[in-house]
Amino acid sequence: MATQTLAERAEILRPAGISPLLTTAQLMALYGVSNWTVNEWVKNGCPLEPTAFRGRRFDPDRVRAWMAEQATALAASA
């Protein structure tokens, strides 16, 4: 069985209204940032998804929306 990329999984799940959750490492790779940066985002309100296991998971759509809100707030305060 071939391994699917995140984009491929997202396209398969999208019709059902499901978005694959990202690990911290996947979020770091998606945005090209460090673990420290992701930790700072979380401290500043980046949305986390509840899980039944240890570790953090992120919904890429919710993170994208949060980042857009942060950019809008930053632009408004400038």
Contacts in CASP RR format, 6 or more apart in sequence:
PFRMAT RR
TARGET T0000
AUTHOR 0000-0000-0000
METHOD contacts of the structure
MODEL  1
MATQTLAERAEILRPAGISPLLTTAQLMALYGVSNWTVNEWVKNGCPLEP
TAFRGRRFDPDRVRAWMAEQATALAASA
4 12 0 8 1.000
6 20 0 8 1.000
6 22 0 8 1.000
6 26 0 8 1.000
6 30 0 8 1.000
6 60 0 8 1.000
9 20 0 8 1.000
10 19 0 8 1.000
10 20 0 8 1.000
10 60 0 8 1.000
13 19 0 8 1.000
13 20 0 8 1.000
19 59 0 8 1.000
19 60 0 8 1.000
19 61 0 8 1.000
20 60 0 8 1.000
21 49 0 8 1.000
21 51 0 8 1.000
21 57 0 8 1.000
21 58 0 8 1.000
21 59 0 8 1.000
22 30 0 8 1.000
22 57 0 8 1.000
22 58 0 8 1.000
22 59 0 8 1.000
22 60 0 8 1.000
22 63 0 8 1.000
23 55 0 8 1.000
23 56 0 8 1.000
23 57 0 8 1.000
23 58 0 8 1.000
24 35 0 8 1.000
24 38 0 8 1.000
24 55 0 8 1.000
24 56 0 8 1.000
24 58 0 8 1.000
26 58 0 8 1.000
27 33 0 8 1.000
27 38 0 8 1.000
27 58 0 8 1.000
27 60 0 8 1.000
27 63 0 8 1.000
28 34 0 8 1.000
28 35 0 8 1.000
28 37 0 8 1.000
28 38 0 8 1.000
30 60 0 8 1.000
31 37 0 8 1.000
38 46 0 8 1.000
41 63 0 8 1.000
42 48 0 8 1.000
42 56 0 8 1.000
44 70 0 8 1.000
45 66 0 8 1.000
46 58 0 8 1.000
46 63 0 8 1.000
46 66 0 8 1.000
47 58 0 8 1.000
47 59 0 8 1.000
47 62 0 8 1.000
47 63 0 8 1.000
47 66 0 8 1.000
48 56 0 8 1.000
48 57 0 8 1.000
48 58 0 8 1.000
49 57 0 8 1.000
49 58 0 8 1.000
49 59 0 8 1.000
49 62 0 8 1.000
51 57 0 8 1.000
END
